[in-house]
Amino acid sequence: MTMSSAALTSRLFEPARLGPLHLPNRLVMAPLTRNRASADGVPTPLMATYYAQRASAGLIIAEATTPNAVGQTYPDIPAIYSDEHVAGWRRVTGAVRAAGGTMFLQLQHGGRIGHPETSGLTPLAPSPVAFPDPIHTPAGSRPGVVPRAMTVGEIRGTVADFAAAARRAVDAGFEGVEVHGGNGYLIHQFLSGVTNQRGDAYGGSATGRIRFAVEVVEAVADAIGPERVGLRIAPGVTANAMREHDVERVYPELVGALAGKGLAYLHVVFADPAQPLFHRIRRAWPSVLITNPALPWPAPFPADGGRQEAERLLAAGADLVSLGRAFLANPDLVERFRRGAPLNPVRPEYWYGGGELGYTDYPVLGRHPVAV
């Protein structure tokens, strides 16, 4: 089979539905932290250029964005809890919409992955279990601090902050939001019996540990409509020093609790069709399933940008497939996949912070990248 005929038969390029949205293809740009917002979390014009360059993705899920001040993880990440944040994001969504793209915004609270030198606040988490690794702050690398265990009142306040952030995201022009429940951040910390050592209704059994995730998703869905809401999960993923001992119990229960809520999608990180849990989740989830392939991390990065794994996931039952590093280095990734063209090399030294270099200067086929 030639590359052109392979492209014609690939499901990657088929249109898809996501709630009321019509997507031109099944490739999703995964949320990628790039640390290019202002110091107070306002998205910059450079971010508008970056995302507009990648508008050919079927869906863009914009990078992790904090719903409140105490949830900030790292310096120069975007936020969505003030009018200034909304105005900054509105420039981004306007540029993407003008380029023909569709965007959701990922909402992420860092929990124990935060530092007073970054946010000015002591991190909040399910339990006072410190992040064991150094964390980047404006003053450089610092040891993780012991977070303060959240009171029930603070849990309820945080749920409300997620809902308010979702309303602001829609006001900023996003089609919807993704609640980040993975990769070691606050919701994931509640799901794990290692980081969640609570003895109240938000801890203990799997039913208790999924309660916060369910309440956040339900509050966000009530705020903007379930058809605008996705949830990202990362069963067993060890990013950010996470450990879990009962993923086969926790995640089916979580998925079951949300399966009837009418959500837009479930996004499973590092999905592997060889694992039984993948198929349990697929059978239990009634709407769109987005999967992120289990590609090598941090290196080597596959020469095909993850296309083979993306095709494998679609064949196994996924509806959409998200790719991160491939979109980071290739603004025109969809077209490169269509043509079977070589991909730009990824430059990890420019991933976090900085300006145009390694951000908006990746070339597209036959020309330089477009600025907005």
Disulfide bonds with the S-S distance in Angstrom:
none
